[in-house]
């Protein structure tokens, strides 16, 4: 959520300080907005908090209209986040958790075109998936994130950075996305996608699928 708030504040660009100002120009205000978001019960209440935060920071009254429009955008994103399961944790795939994520990679390879897992993985397939994971990690060309849900690895997303030839900006390529059948329709894919979108926003890149 912090990356979303940062993006909205930067787009708003209070007092027109960006892009000349440092990228962290509003970080202290962003932290205060995040804190206000946890207490606000309405958009209007959040807007008033934002108005107070920036008026205090800049030492002069701050217009309400810009604060309200900013609060509305932040509020809409926060409502979307509430639809995600609170106990989903996104972690990086590493050599230490590779063994326990083999089933996910088998499921990805055994899924049909309509997303239905077609069979249970064999021992040989699990071993092959382990080798695939090792090659992915050793190549260091892409990053894989796991969604941990109810103490199990429920899904993964693999992404890699590239560059847009047309505008020179970084782009985050989504090379694979998978959620095990027993964990679907729980918001896990959305949580994985939101994590990647946050990463793209940090570098002002754009996520896209292969």
N, C-alpha and C positions, 0 to 999 in steps of 0.2 A: 504493500500500500504506500510505503514511503516514496517509491519511485514514481507512482502515479501522482501523488501530491506534488512532488518536485516538478514533474512534467507540466502539470496544470499551472503551477505558480510561475514557471519559466515562460510558458505561453502567455500568461497574463502580463508578465514583465512589469511589475510596479515601478513607476517613475522612469521607465524606459532605460534602465541601467544596463541591461544585457543587449548585445553580446560583449560589449567592451569590458564589463565587470567580470571578475573571476567566476567560474562555474559554481562555486560554493557560496556566492554572495548572499543567498537567502536561506542557507542551511539552518541557521538558528531559528528563523521564523517558521520554516517548514516543520521543525521539531515541535514547536508550540502549536502549530495547526494540527499536527497528528494527535497531540494530547487533547486538544479541544474536540477533535472528532470523536474521541472515546466518550466524551461527556454530553455532546450536543444531541438533542432529541428531535430537532427540526433543521431544515436547511437555513431558515432565518436565524436560528440561534448560532449556527456555525458561521454564517455571514457576519454576524455582529462580533463574534470572537476574532475572526480574521481582520475585521476593521480595527478592533482594539489592538491587535498584535502589531499591525503595520503602522498604525498611528503612533504607538509607543516607540517603535523602532526608529521611525523617521522624524519623530518629534513634532509632528503637525497632523491635523485632522486628515483622515483618509476617506475618500468617497465611498458611499455604501453600494452604489450600483455595481462597480467593478468587483467589490467583495462578494456581492450576492451571486453574480455570474460565476465567479470562481468557486464559491461554496457549492453551487448547484452541480458543477462538473465533478467536484470531489465527492459529493454526496451520492451521485449516481454510480460512481465506481465503487463506493463503499457498500452500497446496497447489493451490487453484483457480487462482491466478495462474500457477503453473508450467505449467499446461496451455495458456497463451497463447504464441504465437510471440515469442521474445525480441527479434526485430528489427522489431517493429511500433512505429512512432512516431506519436503522435497530434499533429497540428499544426492550427492555426486556418486556416480559409480566408481568404485575403486577396486584394487586387487583384494582388499579385505572383505568386501561384500559381494564380490563377483560370484562366488560359489552359490550363494543363496538367491541370486537373480537369474540363474540359468534357465529356470522354468519359464520366465518371461520371454526370453529370447527364443526358446522352443515354441512357445505359444504364438509368437509373432510369425515364425516360419511355417507353422502348421495352420495358420488362420486362412480361411477361404476368402474369396473376394468380397463376400458380404459380411466379413468380420466374425464369422462363427468359427470357434476353435474346433478343428476337425478330428483330432485324436489326442490321446495322452502320450506324452513324450516317453521315448524309450531311453534306456541307459546310454545307448550309443549316441542318441540325439542330444542328451544332456551333456555328454562329454564333448561333442562337437560344438555345442553352444558355449561351453567353457573356453574352448580354444578361440572361438570367434570373439568372445569378450576380451580375452587376453590380447588378441591382435588389435582390437579397437583401442584398448588402453595403451599398449606399447607404441602404436603408431602416433599417438598424440596429435591427431589431425582433427578430431571431433571430440565433443564432450557429451557424456550421457548422464542424465539425471533420473533417479528413481523416485517413485511416489510410494512412501511408506504409509500403510493404512492398517490399523488394528494389528500392529506388530508384524505385518507381512508386506513384502514388496508387491504392489498391486499393478504397477505400470511403469513405463519408461518413455523418455523422449531423447532423441539424439540430434544434436545440432552442431553446425560448424560455421565459422565466420568466412565471409567472402567480401567482395567489393563490387559496387555497382559501376559498370563502365560508363553509364550514361550520366551519372551525377557525382561519382567519386565518393559516395557515402558507404559506410559498412552495411552489409546485410547479413542477417543471421538465417542460414539455411536450415530448415527442419528436415533431417534425413530419415527420421522414423519416429512413429508415435504408436504406442500400443498399451492397452489396458486389458488385463486378464478378464475372461468372461464373467467370473463370479464377482468382480468388483465394478462392473459397468453400471452406468446410470446413477453414479454416486458423486459426480462432479470431479472425478480424479483426472480425466483428460483435460478438463478446463483448468484445474490447478496446475498441471504440467505446462499447458500453453501459457497461462498467466505468468509463470516463472520465466519462460523464455521471452515473453513480451517485455517483462521488466528488464531482462538482460539487454535486449535490443534498445530499450529506451535509455539505458545508462550510457550507451555509445551513440545514441541518436541514430540507431540503425533501424531496419525494418525486417521483421520476421517473415519468411515465406516458405512454402512447402515445396519439396522437390517433385 
